[in-house]
Amino acid sequence: MKNNNNLKIALIKWFPYEIPITGGEKVFYAIYNILKSKYNVSIFDCYKIKIDQFKHKNLYLYVSKPLEIIARNRLSIKLVKLGYIVYSGSLAGNFEYVQPPVSGPSKFYNKFYFLFLKVLDWLSRAGKNNLKIVIYNSNYTKEKYKINKKDIKEYVVYPSTIENIPDVDFSLKENIIVTVSRIIPDKKLEKLAEILEGLNYKHYLIGFEYNKNYTEKLKNLLPNSEFIINATEEQKNDILKRAQIFLNTAEYDLFVLTIPEALSYGLVPIAHNSGGPAEYLEKDFLYNNNKEAKEKVKFFMENYNFDLFIKMKNKAKKFTMDEFENNLINIIEEFKKNF
């Protein structure tokens, strides 16, 4: 039930899709669903040009992103002046849950493209930094993307999109390895070829396709893997119920929402020893190179049992929506006292 207070919160949607795809987009809606049960919350969409108007997604980014930055910053500054708590993904807002940066259209243009966007962002908010409260999704994120400003309060809160720990029948488990990831070069999915070589286990690669050429490259590298492109939640969950090992290839990722999700289904996560996963996973589940990854996959597959299954599911409990909600509401309530 909502409290009878005058607190107003605005969430500025920075992505063009109606259905969230990336972890950051899913967390955006998780934050919205948490806050709307207690406060007066509104979502503002700054994307006026829809993605289906463009044949090529890269061209869409070039055209829409600069316009979105200008609209978002102007709206954020206006709403802050009107007394809103504004989560905008920008220094123009006064509340921020730091999300991973979005990859640019191509590696060649990344440096110049993001420099242009950075300058445009600064100009469109006239250099103003309204931030009062900043939440990072991991200690690694805080270290790498720390916002330097006096008189702001900083927190580290692990995100979640897990409503409940799913009821999974251990007897359904098979010798299956699964990788859930956006299918982009940044996720280093080509590492799978070396890691999986010689391992006689079924492997599924589940993910949203950004670049067909990269997907085809991976299919050539991984002829024995089954690709489920743009999978539904039902398709993904069906594989997670049956799989035993979750293999993540990304390096220096800020959090990786799919790891807690895999834990909740009783999977053993094998992830690179870097970024957010290195701070919340035990060393037994972390690898430094592809050889180590292969060894750990083989070891845990051969030693997977009911006790390990339950252990993994218990680890997921600290990443549930209840934990995320309690932490987030406590921070907002503290902020409200001095707002």
C-alpha positions as CSV (number, residue, x, y, z in Angstrom):
1,M,0.0,0.0,0.0
2,K,1.3,3.5,-0.9
3,N,2.1,5.9,1.9
4,N,0.2,9.2,1.9
5,N,3.1,11.5,1.2
6,N,4.1,14.0,-1.4
7,L,7.2,12.2,-2.5
8,K,7.3,11.9,-6.3
9,I,9.8,9.7,-8.2
10,A,10.5,9.8,-11.9
11,L,12.3,7.0,-13.8
12,I,13.7,8.1,-17.2
13,K,13.7,5.2,-19.6
14,W,17.0,5.2,-21.6
15,F,16.5,2.2,-23.8
16,P,14.3,1.9,-27.0
17,Y,12.8,-1.6,-26.4
18,E,9.4,-2.1,-24.8
19,I,10.5,-5.5,-23.5
20,P,13.8,-5.3,-21.5
21,I,16.7,-7.2,-23.0
22,T,19.9,-6.4,-21.1
23,G,20.5,-6.9,-17.4
24,G,20.4,-3.1,-16.8
25,E,17.1,-2.8,-18.5
26,K,15.6,-5.6,-16.5
27,V,16.8,-4.0,-13.3
28,F,15.2,-0.7,-14.4
29,Y,11.8,-2.3,-14.3
30,A,12.6,-4.2,-11.1
31,I,13.3,-0.8,-9.5
32,Y,10.1,0.6,-10.9
33,N,8.0,-2.4,-9.6
34,I,9.6,-2.0,-6.1
35,L,9.1,1.7,-5.8
36,K,5.6,1.9,-7.3
37,S,4.2,-0.2,-4.4
38,K,5.2,2.5,-1.9
39,Y,5.6,5.8,-3.7
40,N,4.1,7.9,-6.5
41,V,6.3,6.7,-9.4
42,S,6.2,7.6,-13.1
43,I,8.2,6.4,-16.1
44,F,9.1,8.9,-18.8
45,D,10.2,7.6,-22.2
46,C,12.6,9.8,-24.1
47,Y,12.8,7.6,-27.2
48,K,10.5,9.3,-29.7
49,I,12.0,7.4,-32.7
50,K,11.1,3.8,-32.6
51,I,13.6,1.1,-33.5
52,D,11.3,-0.7,-36.0
53,Q,11.6,2.4,-38.2
54,F,15.2,1.4,-39.0
55,K,16.5,-1.7,-40.9
56,H,19.9,-1.5,-39.2
57,K,20.2,-1.3,-35.4
58,N,23.6,0.5,-35.6
59,L,22.1,3.3,-37.7
60,Y,19.3,3.5,-35.2
61,L,21.8,4.1,-32.3
62,Y,23.6,6.8,-34.3
63,V,20.3,8.7,-34.9
64,S,18.4,8.1,-31.7
65,K,21.0,8.1,-28.9
66,P,22.0,11.8,-29.2
67,L,18.4,12.9,-29.3
68,E,17.6,10.7,-26.3
69,I,20.5,12.2,-24.3
70,I,19.3,15.8,-25.0
71,A,15.7,15.0,-24.1
72,R,16.6,13.0,-21.0
73,N,18.8,15.7,-19.6
74,R,16.4,18.5,-20.2
75,L,13.5,16.5,-18.7
76,S,15.6,15.4,-15.7
77,I,16.6,19.0,-14.9
78,K,13.0,20.2,-15.2
79,L,11.7,17.4,-12.9
80,V,14.4,17.9,-10.3
81,K,13.3,21.6,-10.1
82,L,9.7,20.4,-9.6
83,G,10.7,18.4,-6.6
84,Y,11.0,14.9,-8.0
85,I,13.5,12.2,-7.1
86,V,14.8,11.5,-10.7
87,Y,16.5,8.3,-11.8
88,S,17.7,9.1,-15.3
89,G,21.0,7.3,-15.9
90,S,22.6,10.7,-16.0
91,L,24.2,13.4,-13.8
92,A,21.1,15.5,-14.6
93,G,19.1,13.4,-12.2
94,N,19.5,13.3,-8.4
95,F,19.3,9.5,-7.9
96,E,21.4,6.9,-9.8
97,Y,21.6,3.2,-9.8
98,V,24.8,2.7,-11.8
99,Q,24.3,0.4,-14.8
100,P,26.8,-1.1,-17.2
101,P,27.6,1.2,-20.2
102,V,26.0,0.2,-23.5
103,S,28.4,-1.0,-26.2
104,G,28.7,1.3,-29.2
105,P,27.8,0.4,-32.8
106,S,31.3,-1.0,-33.6
107,K,34.7,-1.2,-32.0
108,F,36.3,1.1,-34.6
109,Y,33.9,4.0,-33.8
110,N,33.4,3.4,-30.1
111,K,36.1,5.8,-28.9
112,F,34.9,8.7,-31.0
113,Y,31.2,7.9,-30.7
114,F,31.3,7.8,-26.9
115,L,33.4,11.0,-26.8
116,F,30.8,12.7,-28.9
117,L,28.0,11.5,-26.6
118,K,30.0,12.5,-23.5
119,V,30.4,16.1,-24.8
120,L,26.7,16.2,-25.9
121,D,25.7,15.0,-22.4
122,W,27.7,17.7,-20.7
123,L,26.4,20.4,-23.0
124,S,22.7,19.3,-22.7
125,R,22.8,19.6,-18.9
126,A,24.9,22.8,-19.0
127,G,27.6,21.0,-16.9
128,K,25.1,20.5,-14.0
129,N,25.5,17.6,-11.6
130,N,22.4,17.1,-9.6
131,L,23.3,13.8,-8.0
132,K,22.6,13.4,-4.3
133,I,22.5,9.6,-4.0
134,V,24.4,6.9,-6.0
135,I,23.9,3.1,-5.7
136,Y,26.5,0.8,-7.4
137,N,25.6,-2.7,-8.4
138,S,28.9,-4.1,-7.1
139,N,32.1,-2.9,-5.3
140,Y,33.8,-3.4,-8.6
141,T,31.4,-1.0,-10.3
142,K,32.0,1.5,-7.5
143,E,35.8,1.3,-8.0
144,K,35.6,1.5,-11.8
145,Y,32.8,4.0,-12.3
146,K,32.9,6.0,-9.1
147,I,31.2,9.4,-9.4
148,N,33.4,12.1,-8.0
149,K,31.3,14.7,-6.3
150,K,31.2,16.1,-2.8
151,D,28.2,15.7,-0.5
152,I,26.7,12.6,-2.2
153,K,25.8,9.4,-0.4
154,E,27.1,6.2,-2.0
155,Y,25.9,2.6,-1.5
156,V,26.6,-0.8,-3.0
157,V,23.4,-2.9,-3.5
158,Y,23.4,-6.1,-5.5
159,P,20.5,-6.1,-8.0
160,S,18.0,-8.8,-8.5
161,T,15.2,-9.9,-10.9
162,I,14.5,-13.1,-8.9
163,E,11.0,-13.0,-7.5
164,N,11.1,-16.4,-5.9
165,I,13.6,-19.3,-5.8
166,P,12.1,-21.7,-8.4
167,D,10.9,-25.1,-7.4
168,V,13.2,-27.4,-9.4
169,D,13.1,-31.2,-9.3
170,F,16.7,-32.5,-8.9
171,S,15.8,-35.7,-10.8
172,L,15.4,-33.6,-14.0
173,K,19.1,-32.6,-13.9
174,E,21.3,-33.8,-16.9
175,N,24.9,-33.4,-18.0
176,I,24.1,-30.0,-19.6
177,I,26.2,-26.8,-19.7
178,V,24.4,-23.6,-20.5
179,T,25.6,-20.1,-21.3
180,V,23.1,-17.2,-21.2
181,S,24.4,-14.0,-22.6
182,R,23.8,-11.2,-25.1
183,I,25.5,-12.4,-28.3
184,I,28.0,-9.6,-28.8
185,P,31.9,-9.7,-29.1
186,D,32.2,-7.9,-25.7
187,K,31.0,-11.1,-24.0
188,K,34.0,-13.1,-25.4
189,L,31.8,-16.0,-26.4
190,E,34.4,-17.3,-28.8
191,K,36.3,-18.6,-25.7
192,L,33.6,-21.4,-25.5
193,A,35.3,-23.2,-28.4
194,E,38.5,-23.8,-26.5
195,I,36.8,-24.4,-23.1
196,L,34.3,-27.0,-24.5
197,E,36.7,-28.8,-26.8
198,G,37.0,-32.4,-25.8
199,L,34.1,-32.2,-23.3
200,N,31.4,-34.6,-24.1
201,Y,28.5,-32.6,-22.6
202,K,25.5,-31.0,-24.2
203,H,25.9,-27.2,-24.4
204,Y,23.3,-24.5,-25.0
205,L,24.0,-20.9,-25.9
206,I,21.0,-18.8,-25.1
207,G,21.0,-15.1,-25.9
208,F,19.7,-12.0,-27.7
209,E,21.2,-11.6,-31.2
210,Y,22.7,-8.2,-31.9
211,N,24.8,-9.1,-34.9
212,K,24.1,-11.9,-37.3
213,N,27.7,-12.1,-38.6
214,Y,29.0,-12.6,-35.1
215,T,26.3,-15.3,-34.4
216,E,27.3,-17.1,-37.6
217,K,31.0,-16.9,-36.6
218,L,30.1,-18.5,-33.2
219,K,28.0,-21.3,-34.9
220,N,31.1,-22.2,-37.0
221,L,33.3,-22.2,-33.9
222,L,30.7,-24.2,-31.9
223,P,29.2,-26.8,-34.2
224,N,28.2,-29.1,-31.3
225,S,26.4,-26.4,-29.3
226,E,22.7,-25.7,-29.7
227,F,21.8,-22.0,-30.2
228,I,18.6,-20.6,-28.9
229,I,18.4,-17.1,-30.3
230,N,16.0,-14.5,-28.7
231,A,14.7,-17.2,-26.4
232,T,11.5,-16.8,-24.4
233,E,11.6,-16.9,-20.6
234,E,9.9,-20.3,-20.8
235,Q,12.5,-21.7,-23.2
236,K,15.4,-20.4,-21.1
237,N,13.9,-21.6,-17.8
238,D,13.3,-25.1,-19.2
239,I,17.0,-25.4,-20.0
240,L,18.0,-24.0,-16.6
241,K,15.8,-26.6,-14.9
242,R,17.7,-29.4,-16.6
243,A,21.3,-28.0,-16.7
244,Q,24.0,-28.5,-14.1
245,I,26.7,-26.0,-15.1
246,F,26.4,-22.3,-16.0
247,L,29.4,-21.2,-18.0
248,N,30.0,-17.5,-18.2
249,T,32.7,-16.1,-20.6
250,A,32.6,-12.3,-20.0
251,E,35.5,-10.7,-18.4
252,Y,35.4,-7.6,-16.1
253,D,31.6,-7.5,-16.2
254,L,30.0,-5.3,-13.5
255,F,27.6,-7.9,-12.0
256,V,26.1,-10.5,-14.4
257,L,22.4,-11.0,-13.4
258,T,22.3,-14.4,-15.1
259,I,24.7,-15.9,-12.4
260,P,22.3,-15.5,-9.5
261,E,19.5,-16.7,-11.7
262,A,21.5,-19.8,-12.6
263,L,22.2,-20.4,-8.8
264,S,18.4,-20.2,-8.1
265,Y,18.0,-23.2,-10.5
266,G,20.8,-25.2,-8.7
267,L,23.4,-24.7,-11.4
268,V,27.1,-24.4,-10.5
269,P,28.4,-21.1,-12.0
270,I,31.8,-21.1,-13.7
271,A,32.9,-17.4,-14.3
272,H,36.0,-15.4,-15.0
273,N,38.0,-14.2,-12.0
274,S,37.3,-10.6,-12.5
275,G,34.6,-7.8,-12.1
276,G,31.5,-8.3,-10.0
277,P,31.4,-12.1,-10.0
278,A,34.9,-12.3,-8.4
279,E,33.5,-10.5,-5.3
280,Y,30.4,-12.6,-4.7
281,L,31.5,-16.1,-6.0
282,E,33.9,-18.4,-4.2
283,K,37.3,-19.0,-5.7
284,D,36.3,-22.6,-6.5
285,F,33.9,-21.3,-9.2
286,L,36.3,-18.8,-10.8
287,Y,38.8,-19.3,-13.5
288,N,41.8,-17.2,-14.8
289,N,42.2,-18.8,-18.2
290,N,40.4,-21.2,-20.5
291,K,42.3,-24.3,-19.3
292,E,41.1,-23.6,-15.7
293,A,37.6,-23.1,-17.0
294,K,37.6,-26.5,-18.7
295,E,39.0,-28.2,-15.6
296,K,36.4,-26.7,-13.4
297,V,33.5,-27.5,-15.7
298,K,34.7,-31.2,-15.9
299,F,35.2,-31.4,-12.1
300,F,31.8,-30.0,-11.1
301,M,30.0,-32.0,-13.8
302,E,31.6,-35.2,-12.5
303,N,30.9,-34.3,-8.9
304,Y,27.5,-32.7,-9.2
305,N,25.1,-34.1,-6.6
306,F,22.0,-33.2,-4.6
307,D,24.0,-31.5,-1.8
308,L,25.7,-29.2,-4.3
309,F,22.4,-28.6,-6.0
310,I,20.9,-27.4,-2.7
311,K,24.0,-25.4,-1.8
312,M,23.7,-23.4,-5.1
313,K,20.0,-22.7,-4.5
314,N,20.8,-21.4,-1.0
315,K,23.4,-19.1,-2.4
316,A,20.8,-17.5,-4.6
317,K,18.7,-16.4,-1.6
318,K,20.8,-13.3,-1.0
319,F,20.1,-12.1,-4.5
320,T,16.3,-12.2,-4.3
321,M,13.9,-9.3,-4.9
322,D,13.1,-9.2,-1.2
323,E,16.7,-8.4,-0.4
324,F,16.9,-5.8,-3.2
325,E,13.6,-4.2,-2.2
326,N,14.6,-3.9,1.5
327,N,17.9,-2.3,0.6
328,L,16.4,0.1,-1.9
329,I,13.5,1.2,0.2
330,N,15.8,1.9,3.2
331,I,18.0,4.1,1.1
332,I,15.0,6.0,-0.4
333,E,13.5,6.5,3.1
334,E,16.9,7.8,4.4
335,F,17.1,10.1,1.4
336,K,13.6,11.3,1.9
337,K,14.4,12.7,5.4
338,N,16.7,15.3,4.0
339,F,15.0,15.8,0.6
